[in-house]
Amino acid sequence: MSLRVALVDHGDGLAFAGLRATLPGDWVVREDLGAAEALEEASVGGLDAVIAAPGPEGDALATLAAVQIARPDVLRALVVPADMPASEAAHREAAPGVQQVLRKPFGEGEVRATMRRLLAVRALLSDPALRAQLGRIDRLPTAPTSYLGLRMVMADDGRTMADAVAVVQRDPALNARVLRLANSALYARGRAITDLATAVSRIGLDGLAPLVLAGEVFNRFDRAEDAASERQALLSAAIAQAISPSPRVAGLAAGAALLADLGRLLPTSIALAATPAGEPWRNSPRPAQLGAALMALWGLPMEMVEAVAYHAVPSGLPGRGFDVTGVVHVARALAMGTPIDQAWLAGTGLADRVEQWKTRAADLAARAADGAG
């Protein structure tokens, strides 16, 4: 798939040295556009993606955020300089408008992985039938802004408990829902949690993030029949956190596990519509595609979008190992009692971990059942 891409350098004009040669040869790459011109071009449908690099001549984060507002289906990536401290790079990666990060120097493997995600999400958002289905919804659910704000706080070296609490307290309904979730059997320990400060102290910022995401998303679909979906989503997220190979993967996988059934929460006539013939993501269930497309429009991290789209069929991403998508697949299978994709499992070299995963999941499920009883 050919993409029309703008490389917007806010610095000395050298930020993209070495990148052009790693991009697919059939892409139309524009290096002559400033931030304002790229925004205008994106707004009228002339661009499929914008890759921005920071510098003294402008704010790359502001450019990407403006593109998201003007045209949310345009893909957005940020270049991170090689000498940028890891904490600052993480903070920028969590900024609104940033879907993907490219770190310098541009390694061919990393660029290829980023471009693959861009192409996959572009294929998803370009599907006319899927776009038509989303267009039939009277009002699309709004992005989980408190969760996105909390990600920014968590990526900040100077973060404090008070900063995290302030993000959630801006929404009284979300505050109440997060407290209820924090007191569920999966998270509560001992005495009841009566305020957000205690919740953060008890479960930590990493534990708070999925609760905020669950609270925001399920608030938008507050139907009685969705209570079971919420409980299952929380269990899936807890399992994902427990079996993840790293804290970073744990955070992304927990969020994706919570949203894996997002598409099923949309109106039934849309969520259960037949998959059109020739669908480019035909191996993925239609609700997963709908949920992933909505997440992409919200500007959530692309690894989460990809995981929701492929969580039922991780073998659709060969050679990936136990990454965010794989963790979500296993967590969902263990939470729901469905089979793990054997074709995918055979390629990971992790078959000997299955019994360990099952034991951990059973402990969490038992705890959740005790709390529900």
C-alpha positions in Angstrom: 0.0 0.0 0.0 1.4 3.3 -1.1 1.3 6.2 1.5 1.7 9.9 1.1 4.0 10.9 3.9 5.2 14.3 5.1 8.6 14.5 7.0 8.3 17.7 9.0 11.6 18.8 10.6 11.4 21.5 13.2 15.2 21.7 13.5 18.2 21.9 11.3 16.9 19.9 8.4 19.0 16.9 9.2 16.6 15.1 11.5 15.6 12.6 8.8 19.0 11.7 7.5 19.1 8.0 6.8 15.3 7.6 7.2 14.3 8.1 3.5 16.3 5.1 2.4 14.5 2.8 4.7 11.0 3.7 3.6 9.2 1.7 0.9 10.1 2.8 -2.6 6.5 3.4 -3.7 5.7 5.9 -0.9 5.3 9.5 -1.9 7.5 11.3 0.6 7.3 15.1 1.0 10.2 16.8 2.7 9.3 20.3 1.5 6.5 21.0 3.9 6.7 23.1 7.1 4.3 22.4 10.0 1.6 24.7 8.8 1.7 23.4 5.3 1.7 19.8 6.4 -1.3 20.5 8.6 -3.2 22.2 5.7 -2.3 19.3 3.4 -3.4 16.7 5.9 -6.7 18.6 6.5 -7.7 18.4 2.9 -6.9 14.7 2.6 -3.6 15.2 0.8 -1.5 13.1 3.3 -1.8 9.7 4.9 0.9 10.2 7.5 3.0 12.8 9.2 6.4 12.1 10.8 7.6 15.1 12.8 11.0 15.7 14.4 11.6 18.2 17.3 13.8 21.2 17.1 14.1 25.0 17.9 11.9 26.0 15.0 8.7 24.6 16.3 7.0 22.0 18.5 6.7 18.6 16.9 4.3 17.5 19.6 2.0 20.4 18.8 2.1 19.7 15.1 1.1 16.1 15.6 -1.7 17.0 18.1 -3.0 19.6 15.6 -3.0 16.9 12.8 -4.9 14.6 15.1 -7.6 17.2 15.7 -7.9 18.2 12.1 -7.8 14.7 10.6 -7.7 11.9 13.1 -7.3 9.2 10.4 -3.9 10.6 9.4 -1.1 8.5 11.0 1.4 10.3 13.2 4.9 9.4 14.3 7.5 11.3 16.3 11.3 11.2 15.8 13.3 11.0 19.0 16.9 12.1 18.9 19.6 9.5 19.9 20.8 11.7 22.8 17.4 12.2 24.4 17.2 10.8 27.9 15.0 7.7 28.1 12.6 9.4 30.6 12.0 12.4 28.3 11.5 10.1 25.3 8.9 8.1 27.2 7.2 11.3 28.2 7.0 12.4 24.5 5.8 8.9 23.5 2.8 9.3 25.8 1.9 12.8 24.5 -1.5 13.3 22.8 -1.2 13.0 19.0 1.8 10.6 19.0 0.9 7.2 17.7 4.4 5.8 17.2 8.0 6.8 17.9 11.0 6.4 15.7 14.3 6.5 17.6 17.5 7.7 16.0 19.7 6.3 14.6 17.2 4.8 12.3 17.7 1.0 12.5 16.2 -0.8 9.5 14.4 -3.3 11.7 12.8 -0.7 13.9 11.7 1.4 11.0 10.2 -1.6 9.3 8.3 -2.5 12.4 7.0 1.0 12.7 6.0 1.2 9.1 4.3 -2.2 9.3 2.1 -0.8 12.1 1.4 2.4 10.1 0.4 0.3 7.1 -1.8 -2.1 9.2 -3.7 0.7 10.9 -4.0 2.6 7.6 -5.5 -0.5 5.9 -7.9 -0.8 8.8 -9.0 2.9 8.7 -9.2 2.8 4.9 -11.6 0.0 4.8 -14.8 1.6 3.2 -17.2 -0.9 4.8 -15.7 -0.4 8.3 -15.7 3.3 7.9 -19.3 3.2 6.8 -20.2 1.1 9.8 -18.5 3.6 12.2 -20.2 6.4 10.3 -23.7 4.9 11.1 -23.1 5.6 14.8 -24.9 8.8 15.8 -22.1 9.9 18.0 -18.7 8.1 18.3 -17.6 7.6 21.9 -15.0 10.2 22.9 -11.4 9.4 23.6 -10.4 8.4 27.2 -8.8 11.8 28.0 -8.1 11.0 31.7 -6.3 7.8 30.7 -4.2 9.7 28.2 -3.4 12.4 30.8 -2.4 9.7 33.3 0.0 8.2 30.7 1.7 11.6 30.5 2.0 11.8 34.3 3.4 8.2 34.5 6.0 9.1 31.8 7.2 12.1 33.8 10.2 11.5 36.1 8.9 14.2 38.4 5.5 12.5 38.8 3.8 12.4 42.1 0.8 10.7 43.6 -0.9 14.1 43.8 -0.4 14.6 40.0 -2.1 11.2 39.3 -4.9 11.9 41.7 -5.6 15.3 40.2 -6.0 13.8 36.7 -8.8 11.5 37.8 -10.5 13.9 40.2 -11.4 16.2 37.4 -14.2 13.8 36.5 -16.4 13.0 39.6 -18.2 10.2 37.8 -14.8 8.6 36.8 -13.5 9.2 40.4 -16.4 7.2 41.8 -16.1 4.4 39.3 -12.3 4.0 39.7 -12.8 3.7 43.5 -15.4 1.0 42.9 -13.0 -0.9 40.6 -10.1 -0.4 43.1 -12.2 -2.1 45.8 -12.9 -5.2 43.6 -11.3 -8.4 44.7 -8.7 -8.2 41.9 -7.2 -5.1 43.4 -8.3 -4.6 47.0 -6.1 -5.7 49.8 -7.5 -5.7 53.3 -9.4 -2.5 54.3 -11.7 -0.7 51.9 -10.2 2.0 49.6 -12.1 5.2 50.3 -10.2 7.8 48.3 -8.0 8.0 45.3 -4.8 8.8 47.2 -5.3 5.5 49.1 -5.9 3.7 45.8 -2.7 5.0 44.3 -0.8 4.2 47.4 -2.2 0.7 47.6 -2.1 -0.4 44.0 0.5 2.0 42.5 0.3 4.2 39.4 0.8 1.2 37.1 -2.2 -0.5 38.7 -4.2 2.7 38.6 -3.9 3.2 34.8 -6.0 0.2 33.7 -8.7 1.1 36.2 -8.9 4.6 34.8 -9.1 3.3 31.3 -11.8 0.8 32.3 -13.7 3.5 34.2 -13.7 5.9 31.2 -14.5 3.4 28.5 -17.2 1.5 30.4 -18.8 4.8 31.5 -19.5 5.4 27.9 -21.3 2.1 27.5 -23.1 1.9 30.9 -25.6 -0.7 30.2 -26.7 -3.4 32.6 -25.8 -6.2 30.3 -22.2 -4.9 30.1 -21.4 -5.6 33.7 -20.1 -9.1 32.9 -18.0 -7.7 30.0 -16.4 -5.3 32.5 -15.6 -8.0 35.0 -14.1 -10.2 32.2 -12.1 -7.3 30.9 -10.7 -6.5 34.3 -9.7 -10.1 34.8 -8.0 -10.2 31.4 -6.1 -7.0 32.2 -4.9 -8.4 35.6 -3.7 -11.6 33.9 -2.0 -9.6 31.2 -0.1 -7.6 33.8 0.9 -10.8 35.7 2.3 -12.7 32.7 3.9 -9.8 30.7 7.7 -10.0 30.1 8.4 -6.4 31.0 6.7 -3.4 32.8 6.3 -1.6 29.5 4.5 -4.5 27.8 2.4 -5.0 31.0 1.1 -1.5 30.8 0.2 -1.6 27.1 -1.2 -5.2 27.3 -3.4 -4.5 30.3 -4.9 -1.5 28.4 -5.4 -3.6 25.2 -6.9 -6.5 27.2 -9.5 -4.1 28.7 -10.5 -2.8 25.3 -10.4 -6.2 23.4 -14.2 -6.3 23.3 -14.7 -2.6 22.7 -16.2 -3.3 19.2 -18.8 -5.5 20.8 -20.0 -2.6 23.0 -21.0 -0.6 19.9 -24.6 -0.9 18.6 -25.5 -4.6 17.9 -26.4 -3.9 14.3 -22.9 -2.6 13.7 -20.8 -4.8 16.0 -22.3 -8.1 14.6 -22.6 -7.1 11.0 -21.1 -9.6 8.5 -17.5 -9.1 7.4 -17.5 -8.0 3.8 -15.9 -10.2 1.2 -12.3 -9.3 0.5 -11.8 -7.7 3.9 -8.0 -7.1 4.3 -8.1 -8.1 7.9 -10.5 -11.0 7.2 -8.8 -13.3 9.8 -9.7 -10.9 12.6 -13.3 -10.8 13.9 -15.2 -7.8 12.8 -15.8 -6.5 16.4 -12.0 -6.5 17.0 -11.5 -4.5 13.8 -14.2 -2.0 14.9 -12.7 -1.6 18.3 -9.2 -1.2 16.9 -10.4 1.4 14.4 -12.1 3.4 17.2 -8.9 3.2 19.3 -6.8 4.4 16.3 -9.1 7.4 15.9 -8.8 8.1 19.6 -5.0 8.3 19.2 -4.2 5.4 21.6 -0.8 3.7 21.2 -0.5 1.8 18.0 0.8 -1.4 19.8 -2.5 -1.4 21.7 -4.5 -0.8 18.5 -2.7 -3.7 16.9 -3.2 -6.0 19.9 -6.9 -5.4 19.9 -7.1 -6.0 16.1 -5.2 -9.3 16.3 -5.8 -10.5 19.8 -7.9 -13.4 18.5 -5.5 -14.4 15.7 -1.9 -13.6 16.8 -0.6 -15.9 14.2 -1.6 -13.2 11.7 1.6 -11.4 12.9 4.2 -14.1 12.3 7.6 -14.0 14.0 6.5 -11.5 16.7 7.0 -13.6 19.9 5.5 -12.7 23.2 4.9 -9.0 22.6 1.8 -6.9 23.5 -0.4 -8.8 21.0 0.7 -12.2 22.3 0.2 -11.3 25.9 -3.3 -10.1 25.2 -4.1 -13.2 23.3 -3.0 -15.5 26.2 -4.6 -13.3 28.8 -8.0 -13.3 27.0 -7.8 -17.0 26.3 -7.1 -17.8 30.0 -9.8 -15.4 31.2 -12.5 -16.7 28.9 -11.4 -20.4 28.8 -10.8 -20.4 25.1 -7.9 -22.2 23.3 -4.5 -20.5 22.8 -3.6 -20.3 19.1 -1.4 -23.3 18.7 0.1 -22.1 15.4 1.2 -18.9 17.1 2.4 -20.7 20.3 4.6 -23.1 18.3 6.5 -20.2 16.9 7.1 -18.5 20.2 9.1 -21.2 21.9 7.0 -20.6 25.0 4.9 -23.7 25.2 6.6 -24.7 28.4 5.2 -21.5 30.0 1.5 -22.4 29.5 1.0 -24.3 32.7 2.6 -21.4 34.7 0.3 -18.9 32.9 -2.7 -21.1 33.7 -1.8 -21.3 37.4 -1.4 -17.6 37.7 -4.7 -16.9 35.8 -6.6 -19.4 38.0 -5.4 -17.6 41.1 -6.6 -14.3 39.8 -9.9 -15.8 38.6 -10.5 -17.4 42.0 -9.9 -14.1 43.7 -12.3 -12.3 41.4 -14.9 -15.0 42.0 -14.6 -14.7 45.7 -15.1 -10.9 45.5 -18.2 -11.4 43.2 -19.8 -14.0 45.5 
